[in-house]
Amino acid sequence: MDNLIQARPDLSLPINYVLDTNVLIHDPNALFNFDEHRVIIPMTVLEELDKLKTGKHTIAADCRQAIRAIDTILGSASPQEIEQGVPIQRSDRSPPNGSLTILMPQQANNISYLPNHINDNTIINTLCQMQQDRPCERIVLVTKDINMRLKARGCGIDSEDYHNDQLVSDIAQLSKGYYEIAGSFWDNIAEVETVQLEGKTVHYLPREGILQDVYPNMFILDSQGIVGRITEVTDDQVILLHLHYNQLIEQEAWGLKPLDIYQAMALNLLLDPDVHLVNLTGAAGSGKTILALAAAIEMTVVTKRFRRIIATRSVQGLDEDIGFLPGTEEEKMEPWLGAITDNLEALHCDDECTTGSVDYIMEKVPLHFKSLNYIRGRSFQQSLIIIDESQNLTPHQIKTIITRAGNASKVICLGNLAQIDTPYLSATSSGLTYSTERFKGFKHGGNIQLKAVPRSLLAEFAEANL
């Protein structure tokens, strides 16, 4: 082990990036994201992909896609060429850059190594031997497993997380969807041109000062009750739609009125037919699901803007457990989507017969519960798609779902970035964070971070103190 520590690799040389299985599941196209460096896939990783590739769940589909990507690169290369590294062709127009190698497991000689009965240990032991054989090369293990990174470092192997699809390094950098100003907003504006368009007040403002980093469908509010929504942003101009505070607070969907200005801004985006993607984040009980559901029913039953509501969610263990539940796909999904039915009851809790009202809505509203496992390959036309618990999706998975939205459809992503259940995701690497940041400049997308916890005084205290 002392020899490994003393032999410092030349940092100017290309790096050998060794990918763990969870990286390829997280992003099946990760092979193409290491520029001119060598990408190494241990044989143990191929074996794990092979075990996980069978089935209809999302992990199996990601494994199959990763295997196809590896096969595309290797093609008909000989074993000797694979050992040396097969050039990675990223597109037909660009020359090959970097290379791909399959690494056979090796028994570490004359160095300390971990027990080989665990696949992670087999990979680390192989890298220890590789590092001893190639002391002048830099070897980096890329894995989303924190404990594996710690074990690798303990054995003298450099390790890091996969950051290619991580757009923010600190969750505090993520846009809230609104910009709050202490004092008067107009005190910060040098000049303004105001016009009336179809009964609406529109302000044309210079893009400078506090408006330098704004984007479409972002809200502006100040402590004096001014509320506006940015409709367009150019290189030197911001167009702001003036919204009346009282009208915003008094708007309703299926009888539900917002409890604060943040819910009001969220409902404004949800009911807007020109906004095709809405991301709602916030603490438990902040009203994400009930707002989305009320808006969905309003636009499906009353205005008939959409033909159906597709409700789905990501839950840890769903891929394994759903197959053991009896009944149809919708009957299997119903226990996992209890939040939807709970909020249906909340919308009708003041009715004379809550149960009868909920049963009536379930018959009247074309509400379909779908598993994420069966959304791949589908195309939902004129549908409103609600994705609950989307903080547990990877960027690749959330892309797969959003691209299912067909003509005249809308996607609503709900999630709490403080409650991520999967061990290989964090708030900064979550698909919900990724989509919020990626769609920030999209004029048909918007996001709101809800603040209050109006579910109950108990829930509010627990959120702040537990």
C-alpha positions, -999 to 999 in steps of 0.1 A, spaced: 0 0 0 29 23 7 41 19 -29 6 30 -41 7 62 -20 43 71 -30 37 67 -68 20 99 -77 5 99 -112 11 126 -138 -20 148 -136 -14 159 -172 -19 124 -186 -54 112 -197 -74 98 -168 -87 62 -165 -123 67 -154 -137 34 -140 -176 34 -140 -196 17 -114 -230 0 -122 -251 27 -106 -235 54 -128 -247 36 -160 -282 31 -144 -283 67 -135 -272 78 -170 -270 50 -196 -251 74 -219 -225 83 -193 -198 65 -215 -199 95 -239 -193 122 -212 -156 118 -204 -141 137 -233 -106 125 -243 -101 102 -213 -102 64 -211 -135 49 -198 -131 15 -182 -160 -9 -175 -151 -37 -150 -164 -71 -160 -181 -72 -126 -202 -42 -138 -212 -60 -170 -223 -90 -149 -245 -67 -126 -260 -51 -157 -268 -85 -171 -286 -96 -139 -307 -64 -138 -315 -61 -175 -345 -85 -175 -380 -71 -167 -402 -41 -175 -391 -19 -147 -372 13 -153 -339 0 -140 -340 -29 -164 -346 -5 -193 -317 17 -183 -295 -14 -180 -304 -25 -215 -297 9 -229 -263 10 -212 -255 -24 -226 -265 -13 -261 -243 18 -258 -213 -4 -248 -219 -28 -277 -222 1 -302 -188 15 -292 -170 -19 -291 -186 -32 -323 -164 -59 -338 -132 -50 -320 -109 -78 -311 -100 -87 -275 -66 -71 -280 -82 -38 -293 -106 -38 -264 -77 -43 -239 -59 -13 -255 -91 8 -257 -116 12 -285 -121 48 -297 -154 64 -287 -173 78 -316 -198 104 -303 -213 115 -336 -208 110 -373 -195 145 -378 -168 145 -350 -137 124 -348 -134 97 -321 -124 110 -287 -114 90 -257 -116 52 -255 -135 24 -239 -120 -7 -222 -134 -37 -205 -114 -46 -174 -111 -82 -163 -110 -89 -125 -75 -95 -112 -63 -109 -79 -43 -83 -60 -7 -94 -54 14 -83 -25 -10 -56 -14 -38 -55 12 -72 -61 -4 -109 -64 6 -128 -96 9 -139 -106 -26 -174 -119 -18 -189 -84 -25 -189 -71 -60 -179 -36 -49 -148 -51 -32 -140 -71 -64 -139 -39 -84 -118 -20 -58 -93 -49 -55 -89 -50 -93 -82 -12 -93 -56 -16 -66 -38 -42 -87 -42 -19 -118 -28 10 -99 2 -10 -88 8 -22 -124 4 14 -138 19 37 -112 23 67 -136 -14 67 -147 -43 82 -128 -72 59 -120 -105 74 -108 -134 53 -97 -167 70 -106 -196 58 -84 -228 72 -69 -224 50 -39 -209 71 -11 -197 41 9 -179 26 -21 -161 59 -26 -150 58 10 -137 23 7 -119 31 -25 -102 61 -8 -93 39 21 -75 16 -4 -56 44 -20 -79 48 -51 -92 82 -62 -130 83 -64 -157 108 -72 -194 111 -79 -209 114 -114 -216 151 -119 -222 154 -156 -259 160 -152 -256 181 -120 -264 217 -129 -261 233 -95 -236 226 -68 -257 240 -40 -295 235 -37 -297 271 -25 -287 282 -61 -319 266 -75 -345 291 -87 -376 295 -65 -396 307 -94 -401 341 -79 -380 371 -68 -390 388 -36 -380 424 -31 -379 442 2 -396 476 -2 -409 488 -35 -401 471 -68 -405 504 -87 -377 520 -66 -353 496 -84 -365 504 -120 -349 533 -139 -374 535 -167 -406 517 -177 -431 517 -206 -466 506 -197 -493 496 -223 -527 480 -221 -530 448 -242 -564 431 -244 -574 444 -210 -540 434 -194 -514 458 -181 -479 451 -195 -447 468 -185 -416 469 -207 -385 472 -185 -347 473 -192 -329 441 -184 -305 454 -158 -300 455 -120 -324 432 -102 -338 420 -136 -305 408 -149 -310 371 -140 -347 367 -145 -364 342 -169 -399 336 -185 -427 328 -161 -408 340 -131 -428 361 -106 -418 394 -91 -433 405 -58 -425 431 -33 -435 440 3 -460 466 -9 -483 440 -27 -469 444 -63 -471 411 -81 -460 405 -117 -452 376 -140 -424 378 -166 -437 368 -200 -407 374 -221 -370 380 -217 -346 394 -244 -310 404 -243 -319 439 -232 -356 439 -222 -380 422 -198 -418 421 -204 -437 420 -171 -474 412 -169 -490 431 -140 -512 408 -118 -536 421 -93 -529 407 -58 -565 403 -48 -575 386 -80 -546 362 -77 -555 352 -42 -592 349 -50 -587 326 -81 -600 291 -76 -598 256 -91 -625 231 -84 -635 251 -54 -600 253 -40 -586 288 -32 -549 294 -25 -540 300 11 -511 324 4 -494 342 -24 -470 313 -32 -499 289 -38 -516 316 -58 -486 319 -81 -485 282 -84 -522 280 -93 -517 307 -119 -491 286 -137 -511 254 -133 -542 269 -150 -523 287 -178 -528 267 -210 -496 282 -225 -474 267 -197 -468 230 -206 -445 221 -177 -449 231 -140 -425 220 -113 -437 224 -78 -413 219 -49 -418 225 -12 -420 209 22 -445 182 32 -479 197 35 -472 229 15 -501 221 -9 -483 207 -40 -505 177 -46 -539 193 -38 -531 223 -60 -521 201 -89 -551 179 -85 -576 207 -82 -562 224 -113 -562 191 -131 -599 184 -124 -608 220 -133 -591 217 -167 -605 182 -174 -641 184 -162 -649 221 -163 -629 237 -192 -623 203 -209 -588 214 -220 -575 179 -214 -591 145 -220 -576 127 -191 -554 129 -160 -524 105 -158 -511 102 -122 -478 84 -115 -451 86 -89 -416 73 -81 -413 53 -49 -383 34 -36 -391 -3 -40 -418 1 -65 -399 -17 -93 -397 -48 -71 -430 -46 -52 -456 -38 -78 -454 -72 -94 -466 -89 -62 -497 -67 -58 -529 -82 -72 -551 -68 -99 -547 -45 -129 -520 -19 -134 -543 8 -119 -553 -14 -90 -516 -21 -83 -507 16 -84 -536 27 -62 -518 20 -29 -488 40 -41 -509 69 -51 -527 73 -19 -517 110 -18 -540 115 -48 -571 99 -33 -563 116 1 -563 150 -16 -595 141 -35 -611 136 -1 -597 169 12 -612 188 -18 -647 174 -8 -643 173 30 -671 199 34 -696 180 12 -725 163 29 -711 129 19 -674 130 13 -673 93 2 -701 98 -23 -684 129 -37 -651 111 -41 -668 81 -58 -686 105 -81 -654 122 -90 -636 89 -96 -664 80 -120 -667 114 -136 -630 123 -140 -609 103 -164 -582 97 -138 -557 70 -146 -530 56 -123 -500 45 -143 -467 29 -132 -435 45 -143 -425 10 -155 -451 11 -183 -448 48 -194 -417 42 -216 -427 41 -253 -461 56 -246 -474 89 -260 -501 107 -241 -521 131 -262 -542 159 -247 -534 146 -212 -524 162 -180 -496 141 -164 -490 145 -127 -457 130 -114 -457 128 -76 -425 123 -56 -404 132 -86 -374 141 -64 -366 104 -65 -362 103 -103 -328 106 -120 -323 132 -148 -325 104 -173 -358 90 -159 -375 124 -158 -364 131 -194 -380 97 -204 -413 107 -187 -415 143 -199 -408 132 -235 -440 111 -233 -461 142 -234 -478 144 -267 -498 171 -285 -517 195 -262 -505 178 -230 -491 192 -198 -467 178 -172 -468 187 -135 -438 175 -114 -442 175 -76 -415 168 -51 -398 177 -19 -360 178 -23 -355 173 14 -371 138 12 -351 118 -13 -355 81 -7 -330 66 -32 -294 61 -19 -278 72 -52 -295 107 -55 -290 139 -36 -309 172 -38 -284 186 -64 -284 154 -86 -322 148 -85 -341 148 -118 -365 174 -103 -336 198 -97 -322 190 -132 -355 197 -150 -361 228 -130 -327 242 -140 -329 230 -176 -364 244 -183 -356 277 -166 -354 296 -198 -383 278 -216 -411 302 -222 -437 274 -218 -423 261 -185 -424 274 -149 -416 264 -114 -426 275 -79 -411 267 -45 -440 267 -21 -431 281 13 -458 277 39 -469 244 55 -507 250 59 -515 213 64 -517 218 101 -499 236 130 -484 202 140 -470 196 104 -456 231 103 -438 227 137 -425 192 127 -411 205 94 -393 233 112 -380 214 143 -376 177 136 
